[in-house]
Amino acid sequence: MKEKIRQYVNQIGTKLEALSDRIYDLAEISCQEFQSCRLLEDYLKENGFQIEHGVGGMETAFRAVYEQGEGGPSFGLLAEYDALSMGHGCGHQMQGPAIIGAALCIKELAGDRPVKIVVYGTPAEESLGGKIIMQENGCFQDIDIALMMHAAPETCVDIKTMALENFRVTFYGKEAHAAMNPEQGRSALDAILLSFHGIELLREHVLDDTRMHYTVLDAGGPTNVVPGKATAEYTLRSYNTSYLAQVVERFKKIIEGAALMTETTFTMERDPAYSAKIPCLKLNGLIMDNAKAFDAPNIAPPREKTGSTDFGNVMYEVPGSCIRLSFVPAGTPAHSQAYLDAGKSEAAHRAVRLSAEILAGTCLDILETPELMAEIKEDFAQRKAQMGKTV
């Protein structure tokens, strides 16, 4: 089967590479991926997939489905295609072509076995967390597993990622002349500074993997005026989604206390919450077995120290994994000029083809050995129960 996968991906490889290069050149930023989205939709439609455009409350999202028979596994293949302001400095141009390559390969080699292939186009990963919005609007409930690829310095999978909560808080006080009558003022900036100090004191009393960041967005004006309005942003993270909810409640008390101490009021904006990935080690192992079988370069151990991603929200509900495929030297940071410079390289093209082969191989292994799906779901259920435990 592996040789058949290689042969098929080789047949469509030139098309996949051209598609990746075209999306790279378009470099459409979050929520403006109109042409990139259409390119992927059109190619899937040409190959027998039923297309739904604008799904999940996102104008540049799509769902493409191919199904034969009944009762077979439902493979979810997810692709991002948004660029940064600098261009495709994170390799998202490769994802759609690689995912399509995998989808078409599964369709071609499934034989007469029942199977459902669902490709989701997921925009705005770099800004809004598009998958979070899509999930809230009913997406990803029709798949048994969720698979992605991402360009990387080394070929590996993730063990975990961090749940994230982001807040913008505006404090409202009372302006006054800072020299002549400061006693009449109530400083909104003082409230911010007190909240920062409260967070520093909280650090001693949270789990070691908790991260808390903050910054002043608007300090409120010149030094000779007691600030009547000031705004700060706060980001909280943990590898445990349930534990992060506890930290959030303590953070809210800090904000309330800062307002109380300064006799100010406040408003709070809360961004969509990122969940931590629940790792499915059975699925991770299957993917890495395929990575080795297809001779992927620079294979490395699973990543245990990572940031946050909206794919975590999908993987909090569905067994999933993302193959990170090497195309730049080890140690190269994402969101960098090095990623941008390598975006249309031979290594990038190879990453597209290899990712298609690895993900297709993973799904076809499950199709050939149906008990693998039961094992994957059981592994996921056990780890989700463990992740639900809080301190």
Salt bridges, closest charged atoms under 4 A:
GLU3 OE1 - ARG6 NH1 3.66
GLU17 OE1 - HIS349 ND1 3.94
GLU17 OE2 - ARG353 NE 2.66
ASP21 OD1 - HIS349 NE2 2.93
ASP25 OD1 - LYS344 NZ 3.05
GLU41 OE1 - ARG38 NH1 3.06
GLU41 OE2 - HIS53 ND1 2.61
GLU52 OE2 - ARG63 NH1 2.50
GLU80 OE1 - HIS92 NE2 3.15
GLU80 OE2 - LYS131 NZ 2.61
ASP82 OD1 - HIS92 ND1 2.88
GLU125 OE1 - HIS92 NE2 3.76
GLU126 OE2 - HIS92 NE2 3.50
GLU126 OE2 - HIS335 NE2 3.29
ASP142 OD2 - ARG63 NH2 2.61
ASP144 OD1 - LYS377 NZ 3.10
ASP158 OD2 - LYS277 NZ 3.17
ASP158 OD1 - ARG303 NE 2.73
GLU165 OE2 - ARG270 NH2 2.76
GLU200 OE1 - ARG203 NE 3.08
GLU204 OE1 - HIS205 NE2 3.55
GLU233 OE2 - ARG168 NH1 3.32
GLU249 OE2 - LYS252 NZ 3.58
GLU263 OE1 - ARG186 NE 2.62
GLU269 OE1 - ARG168 NH2 3.89
ASP271 OD1 - ARG168 NH2 2.67
ASP295 OD2 - ARG6 NH2 3.88
ASP310 OD1 - LYS131 NZ 2.88
GLU317 OE1 - LYS384 NZ 3.24
ASP365 OD1 - LYS2 NZ 3.03
GLU375 OE1 - LYS282 NZ 2.94
ASP379 OD1 - ARG383 NE 2.68
